[in-house]
Amino acid sequence: MTGKLLAPLIAIAALLLGTQPAAQQETSKQPSPAATAASIGAEHVGVEPHIVLETVGPDGWRMRLGVTNVAAMLDSEEGREVWQPRLEPILGIWKMMVGDEEAFAAASKRIFSYGGTIRIAVFINPAAAAHVAVMLEPDGRSDLKAIAADIKSLVERSIPGEWQTVTIGGKQITLRGDTVDAVTAPVLENGRLYMVAGDQKTIHAGIGLATHLMARPLTITTPKPTSPALHISVNMPALLALDDDPDTIKIHKALGFSQLQELSFAVRAAGPRIEVDVSARLKGAARGIVKAFAPDSPGVSALSQLLPEKATVWKVGRFDGRAFFNGCVDAIAASGWGKTREETLAEINKECGTDVDGELLANLSDEMLVVGSPFQNFDRLNEATWLVGFRVKNTAKFRTSFQAMMKKMKWLFSGSETVDVDGIELRRYGNMIGYDVWMAVGNGLFVISAGRDAEEEATTILQKAKDHKFEAATELAASHQDLNRYLPPALNGVAQADLGSALAIPSEWWVELVNELMPFLAGPKVDPDEAEEQQQKMLKLLKTHNLELVRSATGFANDSWQWRLFW
């Protein structure tokens, strides 16, 4: 589907998701799915979508998320000064399209007071344009007939040409657009409003999407603050099946992608916080790089006890490096490039000077610590300090294998300065891109650090780990105890970021970076004074509404991996 058809659909979505004051009570009386699906016609067989998005109108967003600190910030006078200038261009374009002040006021009131469920289904057709069906459910008070007229007028002013009536499966459909891309006029069926866009020659598939939505149960149902305001579901088997090349299928299987059943994304309130929930449902035990990023190891690692007090960005989680490595090797072997798994492993081991799988990664656990220090008092952004630490299973064996690899790969990493940390060699390595890193193996850890204070950061972590016991998972970190009722099951990772620290980065750094990129983005130059002013406004807003910290947590249970962000 081309931009000329996407434009009005995006505009409609932006208007329906807009923010206006004065919330109203949300009510919903849903028609019978069977009755409404039948009304479209049995000729239009339901088409299984690749992506389904469900959300609510502006009133629904205010009801469900109005209790959060983010909503309070956006509704404040200072918050409106930030977001309203971003919304005004969209409203200005819509107002210009309508051309009548009174008509615009009436239409905007209808749109912004709508609180029902909006559903969007997408079917990706490799042989033609993608098909999209948009459906508005009744909310018990909004005039969907009038909203349909508003949308039809917007389409008429956005897409040139005339409306034409075609017969599809014995049903008359009104279309606008060319033979490749077309959009239907809004249709009212048993209290629901829907419209379809896609390839005119196969527009019946788009009608089939609408049929599917009519029969599909709503994910967003109960109108209360804990209900999602947004839910997106991605059908991964259907999406991966779009590429039916045999070698690609083998690679997907090797990487573990073929196990993915559904990816979902949801936004809801978690007390005074916004909760963003990302979930991956699998078929069977995870493998390949899917297992690497979503290991099912239980418990939060005791590495959390090593966190420095001054850390402003940190994560204690799980990453299975051995699964990642073997998934990549299996993918190479499955690619049809002529290399077996054994041949690929032999070449890698020869280049690295060690048995990467059996000696190096076999002695590396999936327990990972990531630390970022405050972005303050630096001359350049790349001076900001970061550290990644992994717990090792056998320190001596891992150190021997690691040292053999670094010796073999001295063309890439050249060791220079060394520091003794209570008997542990902390070495600074230069590399081909001129970015120095410090590495060490000791006290049950493999540590990598870079930045201005990298040596100090690595030294502190290694010293804190001395004589430390890592046999068992630790209790939930104090930083996340207030989130206990909202955390994912089988918790195995937590993280935190201080937005206040990020906003403390001198604005001229961001201005310099953005201005360097603008020639490629074809945008205007950023004014340093304006950037500084906006930065200070945002920092004040975050502090006022207790929004400086962003926290997240991960868990793996019942063949489902979940990542939840709280703000």
ABEGO torsion letter per residue (X at the ends): XBAAAAAAAAAAAAAAABBBBGBBBBBBBBBBAAAAAAAAEAABBBBBBABBBBBBBAAAAAAAAAABAAAAAAABAAAAAAAAAAAAAAAAAAAAAAGBAAAAAAAAAAAAABABBBBBBBBBBAABBBBBBBBBBBAGABBAAAAAAAAAAAAAAABBEBBBBBBBGGBBBBBBEBAABBBBBBBBBGGBBBBBBEBAAAAAAAAAAAAAAAABBBABBBBBAABBABBBBBBAAAAAAABABAAAAAAAAAAGAAABABBBBBBBBBEABBBBBBBBBBBEBBBEAAAAABBABBEBBAAAAABBAABABBBBBBBBAAAAAAAAAAAAAAAGAGBBAAAAAAAAAAAAGBBAAAAAAAABBABBBBBBBBBBGBABAAABBBBBBBBBABAAAAAAAAAAAAAAAAAABBBBBBBBBGGBBBBBBBBAAGBBBBBBBEGGBBBBBBEAAAAAAAAAAAAAABGBBAABBBBBBAAAAAAAAABBBGBABBBBBBAAAAAABBAAAAAAAAAAAAAAAGBBBBBAAAAAAAAAAAAAAAAAAGAABBBBBBBBBGGBBBBBBBX
